[in-house]
Amino acid sequence: MDTTNLSNDKLLSLARIAEAAERYPDMCNFMHKLVQKKSNDNEGLSIDERNLLSVAYKNVVGSKRQSWRTLASGNFSDLDEAVVSSYRKLVEEELQAVCKQVLDLLTEGPIKSDNVQDEDSVFYLKMCGDYYRYLAEFMEDNQEYKANAEKFYKDAFEKAKEKLPETHPTRLGLALNFSVCYYEILKKKDEACALAKEAFDAAIEKLDTLNDASYKDSTLIMQLLRDNLTLWTSENQENDDAQGGDEQQ
């Protein structure tokens, strides 16, 4: 569909229709065009537009990440290894293209805009961290992707701690994803546990300040932080115990 001459309102309407129809690649195209137009006019995105952008790319990338995990699982011993490898490479190329598309869109658009509010800025920096993390997930030898993921997450977290309350869903979601990046991508397990614990404890202390609008989102993310922390602490303890046994032998 040619989106060249469509108005912002028309693009937004089409994005909502595409979401309802679960046609997420189309939704990405509509939101990509909308963000480009608004960025060229130095206009910020509304919360609704920002969230639609996130949903569109998250669904497309999420599907491709799941496909990659399946292909990388090694559960195809009865099939030609070269064929599986070739198909996985195709998925990786698609995944890389989508991640780079959204990263270019964000870094050349909303992040540079003069009309970005504090919470929006954290949101976009977090998104960049997320998509560099996705790239680093299947391109493990690419140190640049790992470094960029950590940089964007750090920049976002510093701003979040300065500008957003401890219970804000965007700040908590950032802490959750940053800690996952530490644990799974950067292999900095102590930092992952420390970050998750810091974010959870800080939010618990301010739990009585939560308003009804964000209570459900914030408490859900807090639960995920606690679940991860419990799992990681258990895994680290098991590793320590195993290592201790080896040393004693």
Residue pairs with C-beta under 8 A, 6 or more apart in sequence:
1 14
1 26
1 29
3 11
3 14
3 29
3 30
3 33
6 14
6 33
8 34
8 37
8 38
11 30
11 31
11 33
11 34
11 37
12 30
12 34
12 48
12 49
12 52
14 26
14 30
15 27
15 30
15 31
15 34
15 52
15 56
16 52
18 24
18 26
18 27
18 30
18 56
19 27
19 52
19 55
19 56
22 59
24 56
24 59
24 60
24 63
25 60
27 52
27 55
27 56
27 59
28 56
28 57
28 60
28 98
28 101
30 56
31 49
31 52
31 53
31 56
31 57
32 101
32 105
34 49
34 53
35 45
35 49
35 53
35 105
35 109
35 110
36 105
36 109
38 44
38 45
38 49
38 109
39 108
39 109
39 110
39 112
39 113
42 113
42 114
42 115
43 113
43 115
44 110
44 113
44 115
44 116
44 117
44 120
45 53
45 110
45 120
50 110
50 120
50 123
54 123
54 127
57 98
57 102
57 131
60 98
61 95
61 98
61 99
61 102
61 131
61 134
64 91
64 94
64 95
64 98
65 95
65 134
65 137
67 91
68 88
68 91
68 92
68 95
68 138
71 84
71 87
71 88
71 91
72 88
72 138
76 84
92 138
92 139
95 134
95 135
95 138
96 135
96 139
99 131
99 132
99 134
99 135
100 135
102 127
102 131
103 128
103 131
103 132
106 124
106 127
106 128
107 128
110 116
110 120
110 124
111 121
111 124
111 125
111 128
116 124
118 159
118 163
118 164
119 163
119 164
119 168
119 170
121 156
121 159
122 156
122 159
122 160
122 163
122 164
122 170
122 171
122 174
123 170
125 152
125 153
125 155
125 156
125 159
126 152
126 153
126 156
126 170
126 173
126 174
126 177
128 148
128 152
129 149
129 150
129 151
129 152
129 153
129 156
129 174
129 177
129 178
129 181
130 177
132 145
132 146
132 148
132 149
132 152
133 149
133 153
133 177
133 180
133 181
133 185
135 142
135 145
135 149
136 142
136 145
136 146
136 149
136 185
137 184
137 185
139 145
146 185
146 186
149 181
149 185
149 186
150 181
150 186
153 174
153 177
153 178
153 181
154 178
156 174
156 178
157 174
157 175
157 178
160 168
160 170
160 171
160 174
160 175
161 171
164 170
164 171
165 171
165 206
165 209
166 199
166 202
166 203
166 205
166 206
167 203
167 206
167 207
167 209
167 210
167 214
167 218
168 214
168 218
169 214
169 217
169 218
169 221
171 199
172 199
172 203
172 218
172 221
172 222
172 225
173 221
175 195
175 196
175 198
175 199
175 225
176 196
176 199
176 221
176 224
176 225
176 228
178 195
179 192
179 193
179 195
179 196
179 199
179 225
179 228
180 192
180 228
182 188
182 189
182 191
182 192
182 195
183 189
183 192
183 193
183 228
183 232
189 232
189 236
192 228
192 232
193 229
193 232
193 233
193 236
196 225
196 228
196 229
196 232
197 229
199 225
200 222
200 225
200 226
200 229
203 218
203 222
204 222
210 218
210 219
